[in-house]
Every structure is written in C-alpha cells, then in structure tokens.
Amino acid sequence: MNNIQSSGEISQHKAAKIAGIIFPISIIILMVVNLTVVAPLIIKSNPSETARNISSHEFLFRIGIAGNILYSVCEVVFLIALYTILKNVNHSFAIFAAICFMINSFSWLLIAINQFTVIRLLNDIGFSHSFRPEGLFAMVRLHLIGEDIYYIGLLFWALGCTVISCLLLKSRYIPKSLSVFGIISSAWCAGCTFIFYIFPNYANVINLWWFDSPMVLFELAMSIWFLIKGIKTQQPEPA
C-alpha cells in the first residue's frame, strides 16, 4: 500500500512540473500568435483589405493556424496533468474540470478550422467564381470572427478553473490565499461571460480584457508554484 501511495505521489509531482511548464508556454503561444501574427492581418472595418492581407501573407496566417492548434494540444496536456494532480481529491469533480478544459481546447480547433476555410475560400477558383467579390470577402470575414467561439469556450474554461481552484483549496496543494483568488477570479470570469451572452453591451461596462485576465494571472501563479514549489503530499480529506 505504501508503495502504491509513493508511486501516486511521484506521479502527482511529475504532473505538477508538467503543468507548471506547459501552461506558461501555451499562453505565450496564444498571445504571440493571435496578437502579433494574425491580428495585424485582420481589418474589421474592411473585409476586402483583410482578404488581400491574408492572401499576401498566407505563410504568416498559416503560422497562426498552427499556433492555435498547438495551443489546443497544450491545453489537453495541461488538463491531463491537473486531473492527475487532483483526481484523488475528488474524482468526479476532477473529471468535470477536465471535460470543461477539453471543450475550451476544442473551441480553438474550431477557430483553426474556420481559418483553414478562409484559405480555401481565397485560393479555390471554384469559390471565387461562385461569389461576387463583395460576397467572397464577407464570407472570409464571417469565418474570421473567432470571438464568438472563444467566449463559448471561455465559459467552460472558467467553470473548469473554478472547480480546480476549489479542489486545490481542499487539498492544500497550493497556498490557501492563491486558491481563494482562483475561485473568485474564475467565478468572476464565468459570470461575466454568461452575462455577455445575454447583454452584449455589458462589454461597455466591463472591458472584455477584465473577464479573463484575473483568471489567467491565477493560472500563471499556480503554474509557477507547481514548477518551483511542487505540491504538498499530505492526503486530502475524504470527498
């Protein structure tokens, strides 16, 4: 029995190190790809200019697609690591959190699929002959609206992070104050996102960046703690 527990603790420590490494990498990929590679190519008020930018810089656009897919893969690795760390705290809630993170990961695959569709629309002669230029540019712009998909995935990300924060509070794997900050910031993100679905003008009251930024800060702090300090191995209270 002691050998089994020791093996489980080693697995948890390895998972904590993996989580500590993979999340910062995934956020760097996401920010660099979408803010510095893809975003400059998209002119929201000018679909035709956007289409020309993508056609002229297709290689950069494809790097953006590859980056989003890589981020999705990183999210899967991250959720597996978190599940390994927290499954002994409460198996059912750990599974629920993993499913939420998986849905968020899948949302980025959908964004990548839409971006591949943009390239097909611009490069396939059949599409260019089937649409007038204005219609083609409108289709391109429609498939570039990734915000809707992102905010659907964000709700599940926030729900999963809320559950993870509660499990971390119960387990005492990280400082209590950090776990509480995770609960508050994740619940805040989930609440703001859901309100935004119903009242889009809510973004005029609370800037969209304030929805998820506190939660991302929590996950970065949690990852750094995992990487540097690891996790305490005392057994949590029975679920």
C-alpha positions in Angstrom: 0.0 0.0 0.0 2.8 2.4 0.9 4.5 1.6 -2.4 1.3 2.4 -4.3 0.9 5.7 -2.4 4.5 6.6 -3.1 4.0 5.9 -6.8 0.9 8.0 -6.8 2.8 10.9 -5.1 5.6 10.7 -7.7 3.1 10.8 -10.5 1.4 13.9 -8.9 4.8 15.6 -8.6 5.6 14.9 -12.2 2.2 16.1 -13.3 2.7 19.3 -11.3 6.0 20.0 -13.0 4.4 19.4 -16.4 1.5 21.7 -15.6 4.0 24.3 -14.4 5.8 24.2 -17.7 3.0 23.8 -20.2 0.6 26.5 -19.1 3.0 29.5 -19.5 4.2 28.1 -22.8 0.6 27.8 -24.0 -0.3 31.3 -23.0 2.9 32.7 -24.8 1.9 30.8 -27.9 -1.7 32.1 -27.8 -0.7 35.7 -27.2 2.1 35.8 -29.8 0.1 34.0 -32.5 -3.1 35.9 -32.1 -1.9 39.4 -31.1 1.2 39.8 -33.2 0.8 37.4 -36.2 -2.9 37.1 -37.0 -4.4 40.3 -35.6 -2.4 42.7 -37.8 -3.8 41.0 -40.9 -7.4 41.5 -40.0 -9.1 44.9 -40.7 -12.5 44.6 -39.1 -14.0 47.5 -41.0 -12.5 46.5 -44.3 -13.2 42.8 -45.4 -11.6 43.3 -48.8 -8.3 44.6 -47.3 -8.4 41.7 -44.8 -8.7 39.2 -47.7 -5.8 40.9 -49.5 -3.6 40.8 -46.4 -4.2 37.1 -45.8 -3.6 36.3 -49.5 -0.3 38.3 -49.4 0.8 36.9 -46.1 -0.6 33.4 -46.3 2.5 31.9 -44.6 2.1 34.1 -41.6 -1.6 33.2 -41.5 -0.8 29.5 -41.6 1.7 30.0 -38.7 -1.3 31.5 -36.8 -3.4 28.4 -37.5 -0.6 26.1 -36.5 -0.2 28.1 -33.3 -3.9 27.8 -32.4 -3.7 24.0 -32.9 -0.5 23.8 -30.8 -2.3 25.8 -28.1 -5.2 23.3 -28.2 -2.7 20.4 -27.8 -1.0 22.2 -24.8 -4.4 22.6 -23.2 -5.0 18.8 -23.4 -1.6 18.1 -21.8 -2.4 20.7 -19.1 -5.8 19.2 -18.3 -4.3 15.7 -18.1 -1.7 17.0 -15.6 -4.3 18.7 -13.5 -6.5 15.7 -13.5 -3.6 13.6 -12.3 -2.9 16.0 -9.5 -6.5 16.3 -8.3 -8.2 13.0 -9.1 -7.5 11.8 -5.5 -9.1 14.9 -4.0 -12.5 14.3 -5.7 -12.5 12.1 -8.8 -15.9 13.3 -10.1 -15.1 17.0 -9.9 -11.7 16.4 -11.4 -13.4 14.7 -14.4 -15.8 17.6 -14.7 -13.0 20.1 -14.8 -11.1 18.0 -17.4 -14.2 18.0 -19.6 -14.6 21.7 -19.3 -11.0 22.3 -20.3 -11.4 19.8 -23.2 -14.4 21.9 -24.5 -12.2 25.0 -24.4 -9.4 23.2 -26.2 -11.9 22.1 -28.9 -13.1 25.7 -29.3 -9.6 26.6 -30.5 -9.7 23.7 -33.0 -12.9 25.2 -34.4 -11.2 28.6 -34.8 -8.4 26.9 -36.6 -10.8 25.0 -38.9 -12.5 28.3 -39.7 -9.1 29.8 -40.6 -8.4 26.9 -42.9 -11.7 27.6 -44.5 -10.6 31.2 -45.1 -7.6 30.0 -47.1 -9.8 27.6 -49.1 -12.2 30.4 -49.9 -9.4 32.7 -51.1 -7.4 30.1 -53.0 -10.1 27.8 -54.6 -11.1 29.1 -58.0 -14.5 27.5 -57.6 -15.4 29.7 -54.7 -14.1 32.9 -56.4 -16.3 32.1 -59.4 -19.3 31.3 -57.2 -19.3 34.6 -55.3 -19.1 38.2 -56.2 -16.0 39.8 -54.7 -18.1 41.5 -52.0 -19.8 38.2 -51.1 -16.5 36.4 -51.0 -14.9 39.0 -48.7 -18.0 38.8 -46.5 -17.6 35.1 -46.2 -14.0 35.5 -45.3 -14.7 38.0 -42.6 -17.5 35.8 -41.2 -15.1 32.9 -40.8 -12.6 35.1 -39.1 -15.0 36.1 -36.3 -13.4 33.8 -33.7 -14.6 35.9 -30.7 -18.0 34.1 -30.6 -16.3 30.7 -30.4 -13.7 32.0 -27.9 -16.3 33.2 -25.5 -18.2 29.9 -25.6 -15.0 28.1 -24.8 -14.2 30.7 -22.2 -17.2 29.9 -20.1 -16.2 26.3 -19.8 -12.6 27.2 -19.2 -13.8 29.4 -16.3 -16.1 26.7 -14.9 -13.3 24.2 -15.0 -10.9 26.6 -13.4 -13.4 27.3 -10.6 -13.7 23.6 -9.8 -9.9 23.2 -9.9 -9.5 26.1 -7.5 -12.0 24.5 -5.1 -10.2 21.2 -5.2 -6.8 22.9 -4.7 -8.3 24.7 -1.7 -9.5 21.4 -0.3 -6.2 19.7 -0.9 -3.9 22.5 0.3 -1.6 21.7 -2.6 -1.0 25.5 -3.0 -1.4 28.4 -0.6 -5.0 29.0 0.6 -4.9 32.6 -0.5 -4.0 31.6 -4.0 -6.8 29.0 -4.2 -9.3 31.6 -3.0 -8.1 34.1 -5.6 -8.5 31.3 -8.2 -12.1 30.7 -7.1 -13.0 34.4 -7.1 -11.3 35.2 -10.5 -12.7 32.1 -12.2 -16.2 32.6 -10.9 -16.0 36.2 -12.0 -14.9 35.2 -15.5 -17.8 32.7 -15.8 -20.3 35.2 -14.5 -19.1 38.0 -16.8 -19.1 35.7 -19.8 -22.6 34.4 -19.2 -24.0 37.9 -18.8 -22.2 38.9 -22.0 -24.1 36.2 -23.9 -27.4 37.9 -23.0 -26.3 41.5 -22.8 -23.5 42.2 -25.3 -23.4 45.8 -24.3 -22.1 44.6 -21.0 -18.7 44.9 -22.7 -19.2 48.7 -22.5 -19.4 48.4 -18.7 -16.7 45.8 -18.1 -13.9 45.7 -20.6 -13.6 42.3 -22.2 -10.0 42.0 -21.1 -11.2 42.1 -17.5 -13.3 39.0 -18.0 -10.4 36.5 -18.1 -7.2 38.4 -17.2 -7.5 37.8 -13.4 -8.1 34.0 -14.0 -5.1 33.8 -16.4 -3.0 35.5 -13.7 -4.2 32.9 -11.2 -3.3 30.0 -13.5 0.1 31.5 -14.2 0.8 31.9 -10.4 -0.5 28.4 -9.9 1.8 27.0 -12.6 4.8 28.9 -11.2 4.1 27.5 -7.8 3.8 23.9 -9.2 7.1 24.4 -11.1 9.1 25.9 -8.2 7.5 24.6 -5.0 5.7 21.5 -6.3 2.8 20.2 -4.3 2.4 19.0 -0.7 1.7 15.3 -0.5 -0.4 15.0 2.6 -3.6 13.1 2.0 -6.7 15.4 1.5 -9.8 14.9 3.5 -12.1 12.2 2.0 -14.6 13.6 -0.6 
